Amino acid sequence: MLIDVNAAEVAATPAVTSGTSAVTSAATVFLELLDREAPVIDFERPLREALAGGAGGDVLAGLETAKLLALRVRGELAERRRREAELAALFETASDLAALHDVDSVLRAIVRRTRLLLGTDVAYLTLHDTVAGDTYMRVTSGSVSAYFQRVHLGMGEGLGGLVAERATPYATADYFADERIRHVPTIDRAVREEGLISILGAPLLLGTAVIGVLFAADRRNRQFGARDVSLLCSMAAHAAIAIDAAKLLEQTRAALTELNAANRLIKEHSAAVERAAQAHQRFTELVLSGGQGQDIARAVAAVLGGDVVILGEQDTPVASSGAVLGDMALGRAAAQARSAGRAVRCDGHWAVSATAGAEQLGTLVLRAGPDLPEEDRLILERAATVTALLLLVRRSVAQAEHRVRGELLSDLLSAPHRDAESFRARALRLGADLDKPHVVIVAHTEAALRSKVRPAAAHLAATRHGLAADHERHAVLLLPGTDPEAAAREVATALGLASGRPAPAHGATIGAAGPTACPEDIAGAYSQAHRCVQALLALGRRGAAATATELGFLGMLLSDRKDVPGFIRSAIGRLLDYDERKGTELVRTVDAYFRCGGNLSKTKDALHVHVNTVTQRLERVTVLLGDDWQLGERALEIRVAVHLHKLGADGWAA
């Protein structure tokens, strides 16, 4: 029921209660106005009616307070509805991407939602044409000018050129008066015909590359705020994902088209090769249904009888029907198959190359009897064709994923403070959580082995939910965990398997650092791991793996944390503990012994003890530290640790 406040009611109410009654009634009116989402002007009505009815100052003040509270609530509700609309639009856009079938439909939906959410007259999206070397209009919403919808923009021209050049969003409240923009006649004509004045643009980024720009524009003067910029950037990120996903989808469709073409060729063969066609169809169906190399190997083995192994580009097994074949025999068979270009027999194996055009992708090896009928050879060759397509799709997918992971890690290393939230979101899409502890591994390899090491590093990162990239001519990995020493050993093992050489002959010199606590720490951990690699190379320890802690005194110098207490404990901790338990002076004896150049006579004079006492103490030191405590680098570390202990005995060695 609507309760009104009017002049008659105010006048008829006793003075003592009229104010309270009027305010209460008005509050009910304000709630009703909020409930039906009335316009702002309706919230003035109760106050006007009370004023017309002769209400007192207290009543009017109470009504004014109630009105302001109601308007504040109305504003909060409107803001919540706006935020819900934005989140709903982003969710709908994400859902469109998840069910991506038509990239044009997704982009049109993004542009339309951008226009509605920002409340602009026009929204549009431009993309770079790498062939023509310019930018073209891809999608528009709200545009009325045919010339505007067909305009092509040169690189660096207009507001879009400014956004693309600096890879950051830009806004202008008055396009024609903005001197930051490079004005050209064609673009100015298009903007003028469309009647645009205020324009906001955000880059479409794939990694660090700008592939286009998303715009929101008004035909009036408007100052775009931070909320507008943030929302437009979110929609631009979705548009970039849609375009990238469409490219991957096109590649997959192309591979499937090639696969179907091969299948049609097989079916056109004569009855003499019907068995080969049926076998090939079986292999093809395995791939189309999501089968892996293991399924192909088992299918070939079932049709031909024998054991089957699929070799990759580096002649290493990637799938097998279950047989174990000698590596040397596999390598020789693969080499002979590549030179022959058809199924050949070598060392008791039949081998045929899996090629796509002129590119060698792998080898299919069959261990069978010496006599393989021509029909079975044809089956083996057709199986190699299917295997080539399987390896091609597998490589394309792996390369795409590795590229995205590498771009993210490169961004983290080169611009760690640029946009931590964006980094986190990109990592989560790849299955990596940057808020969990990670260690950074830097691997320096010989140039001849890099082609083998890089794929192995990328594969290890993908399987461990981490990241990998080539950075400054090194393989860099970001792996989840808290133990850099264990991670370094794991990477060394993986690289050794990839290169076919056990450590340290695999040629990879590895430095590790961490763990990190957030994305901003990753670049610092990389610097520390990189310095470890440089130190190992300078020390002639090529092929070794180490952390700053494991490098001892050098590690302390390399470390960003300068863990002096940890260095002291690692070098002479046993002596310190023994002195504390037994009340001895082993640390002081070692110090005097080194200062006296290892001369026992001078040492006993410096300590004012008998030479036998010195000898007994040094024997105890040898028991605690090992026989090499007086030799080379170990002696240097111990001397430095003793000196640091003397300088900071009150704090460092506590």
Stockholm file with secondary structure:
# STOCKHOLM 1.0

chainA/1-654         MLIDVNAAEVAATPAVTSGTSAVTSAATVFLELLDREAPVIDFERPLREALAGGAGGDVLAGLETAKLLALRVRGELAERRRREAELAALFETASDLAALHDVDSVLRAIVRRTRLLLGTDVAYLTLHDTVAGDTYMRVTSGSVSAYFQRVHLGMGEGLGGLVAERATPYATADYFADERIRHVPTIDRAVREEGLISILGAPLLLGTAVIGVLFAADRRNRQFGARDVSLLCSMAAHAAIAIDAAKLLEQTRAALTELNAANRLIKEHSAAVERAAQAHQRFTELVLSGGQGQDIARAVAAVLGGDVVILGEQDTPVASSGAVLGDMALGRAAAQARSAGRAVRCDGHWAVSATAGAEQLGTLVLRAGPDLPEEDRLILERAATVTALLLLVRRSVAQAEHRVRGELLSDLLSAPHRDAESFRARALRLGADLDKPHVVIVAHTEAALRSKVRPAAAHLAATRHGLAADHERHAVLLLPGTDPEAAAREVATALGLASGRPAPAHGATIGAAGPTACPEDIAGAYSQAHRCVQALLALGRRGAAATATELGFLGMLLSDRKDVPGFIRSAIGRLLDYDERKGTELVRTVDAYFRCGGNLSKTKDALHVHVNTVTQRLERVTVLLGDDWQLGERALEIRVAVHLHKLGADGWAA
#=GR chainA/1-654 SS CCCCCCHHHHHHSCHHHHHHHHHHHHHHHHHHHHHTTCCGGGGGHHHHHHHHTTCCHHHHHHHHHHHHHHHHHHHHHHHHHHHHHHHHHHHHHHHHHHTCSCHHHHHHHHHHHHHHHHTCSEEEEEEEETTTTEEEEEEEESCCCHHHHHCEEETTCHHHHHHHHHTSCEEESSGGGCTTSCCCHHHHHHHHHHTCCEEEEEEEEETTEEEEEEEEEESSCCCCCHHHHHHHHHHHHHHHHHHHHHHHHHHHHHHHHHHHHHHHHHHTSCGGGHHHHHHHHHHHHHHHTTCCHHHHHHHHHHHHCSEEEEECTTSCEEEESSCCCCHHHHHHHHHHHHHHSSCEEETTEEEEEEEETTEEEEEEEEECCSCCCHHHHHHHHHHHHHHHHHHHHHHHHHHHHHHHHHHHHHHHHHCTTSCHHHHHHHHHHTTCCTTSCEEEEEEECCGGGHHHHHHHHHHHHHHTTCEEEEETTEEEEEEECSCHHHHHHHHHHHHHHHHTCCTTTTCCEEEEEEEESSGGGHHHHHHHHHHHHHHHHHTTCTTCEEETTTTTHHHHHHCSSCCHHHHHHHHHHHHHHHHHHHCCCHHHHHHHHHHTTTCHHHHHHHHTSCHHHHHHHHHHHHHHHCTTTTSHHHHHHHHHHHHHHHHTTTTTTC
#=GC SS_cons         CCCCCCHHHHHHSCHHHHHHHHHHHHHHHHHHHHHTTCCGGGGGHHHHHHHHTTCCHHHHHHHHHHHHHHHHHHHHHHHHHHHHHHHHHHHHHHHHHHTCSCHHHHHHHHHHHHHHHHTCSEEEEEEEETTTTEEEEEEEESCCCHHHHHCEEETTCHHHHHHHHHTSCEEESSGGGCTTSCCCHHHHHHHHHHTCCEEEEEEEEETTEEEEEEEEEESSCCCCCHHHHHHHHHHHHHHHHHHHHHHHHHHHHHHHHHHHHHHHHHHTSCGGGHHHHHHHHHHHHHHHTTCCHHHHHHHHHHHHCSEEEEECTTSCEEEESSCCCCHHHHHHHHHHHHHHSSCEEETTEEEEEEEETTEEEEEEEEECCSCCCHHHHHHHHHHHHHHHHHHHHHHHHHHHHHHHHHHHHHHHHHCTTSCHHHHHHHHHHTTCCTTSCEEEEEEECCGGGHHHHHHHHHHHHHHTTCEEEEETTEEEEEEECSCHHHHHHHHHHHHHHHHTCCTTTTCCEEEEEEEESSGGGHHHHHHHHHHHHHHHHHTTCTTCEEETTTTTHHHHHHCSSCCHHHHHHHHHHHHHHHHHHHCCCHHHHHHHHHHTTTCHHHHHHHHTSCHHHHHHHHHHHHHHHCTTTTSHHHHHHHHHHHHHHHHTTTTTTC
//
